[in-house]
């Protein structure tokens, strides 16, 4: 997700990491909401697609109905994803899309990870 204007954020993240002692403190500052595997998968999939249905996300992430539902609700509560429910041929259809807030949070998370990686490599 390279966009113009992201280099200053990355540089800032790197300076912060270098100023901190040890990687544990820096890793602890990762967005815990996003850091979970299924939630990171949901946000990443939605960053690459305008919308995805529950069934599409379930297949992509190889998650159970209950597991996906719980994680999607947490992202919805944080306003990282928006949910639209409808019916198609009398079958319920749930569609998810990434919000602007969710996209910014994912970009910050990825910038932080990249800075951690660069700091670890020296």
C-alpha positions in Angstrom: 0.0 0.0 0.0 2.6 2.5 -0.9 1.1 5.9 -1.2 2.6 9.3 -1.4 3.2 10.8 2.0 3.8 7.5 3.8 7.6 7.9 4.0 7.4 10.5 6.8 5.2 8.1 8.9 7.6 5.2 8.3 10.6 7.4 9.2 8.8 8.5 12.4 8.0 4.9 13.3 11.6 3.9 12.8 12.9 6.8 15.0 10.4 5.8 17.7 11.6 2.1 17.5 15.3 3.1 17.6 14.6 5.3 20.6 12.9 2.5 22.5 14.8 -0.2 24.3 14.2 -3.7 23.0 11.8 -5.1 20.4 9.3 -6.2 23.0 8.3 -2.6 23.9 7.9 -1.8 20.2 6.0 -4.9 19.4 3.6 -4.2 22.4 2.6 -0.9 20.6 1.1 -2.8 17.6 -2.6 -2.4 17.2 -3.8 -5.4 19.2 -7.2 -5.3 17.4 -5.5 -5.8 14.1 -2.7 -8.1 15.2 -4.9 -11.2 15.5 -4.6 -13.4 12.5 -8.3 -13.5 11.3 -8.8 -9.8 11.8 -5.6 -9.0 9.9 -6.8 -11.3 7.2 -10.2 -9.6 7.0 -8.7 -6.1 6.8 -6.1 -7.2 4.2 -8.6 -8.9 2.0 -10.9 -5.9 2.1 -8.0 -3.6 1.3 -7.5 -5.5 -1.9 -11.3 -5.7 -2.7 -14.1 -3.1 -2.7 -16.4 -5.5 -0.9 -16.5 -9.2 0.1 -19.3 -11.3 1.3 -19.2 -13.4 4.5 -18.9 -16.6 2.4 -16.0 -15.1 0.4 -14.2 -14.1 3.5 -14.9 -17.4 5.1 -13.4 -19.2 2.1 -10.3 -17.0 1.9 -9.5 -17.2 5.5 -10.5 -20.8 6.1 -12.4 -19.7 9.2 -15.5 -21.2 10.8 -18.8 -19.2 10.7 -18.6 -18.5 14.4 -14.9 -17.5 14.4 -15.3 -15.1 11.4 -18.5 -13.6 12.8 -16.9 -12.8 16.2 -13.8 -11.2 14.6 -15.9 -9.2 12.0 -18.1 -7.9 14.8 -15.0 -6.6 16.7 -13.8 -4.8 13.5 -17.3 -3.4 13.0 -17.5 -2.1 16.6 -14.1 -0.3 16.0 -15.6 1.1 12.8 -12.8 -0.5 10.7 -15.3 -2.3 8.5 -18.8 -1.5 7.5 -21.4 -4.2 7.1 -24.4 -4.3 4.8 -27.0 -7.1 5.2 -29.5 -7.9 2.5 -31.3 -10.8 0.9 -30.6 -12.3 -2.5 -33.2 -14.8 -3.7 -34.4 -15.1 -0.2 -31.0 -16.0 1.1 -29.3 -13.7 3.6 -26.3 -11.9 2.3 -23.7 -10.0 4.4 -21.2 -7.8 2.7 -18.2 -6.1 4.2 -16.1 -3.2 3.1 -13.1 -1.4 4.6 -13.9 2.0 6.0 -11.5 5.0 5.7 -10.7 4.6 9.4 -10.0 0.9 8.9 -7.7 1.7 6.0 -5.7 4.2 8.0 -5.4 1.8 10.9 -4.2 -1.0 8.6 -1.6 1.4 7.0 -0.3 2.5 10.5 -0.1 -1.2 11.5 1.8 -2.1 8.4 4.1 0.9 8.7 4.9 -0.2 12.3 5.6 -3.8 11.2 7.9 -2.6 8.5 9.8 -0.4 11.0 10.1 -3.3 13.3 11.5 -5.4 10.6 14.0 -2.7 9.5 15.1 -2.1 13.1 15.6 -5.9 13.7 17.7 -6.1 10.6 19.8 -3.2 11.7 
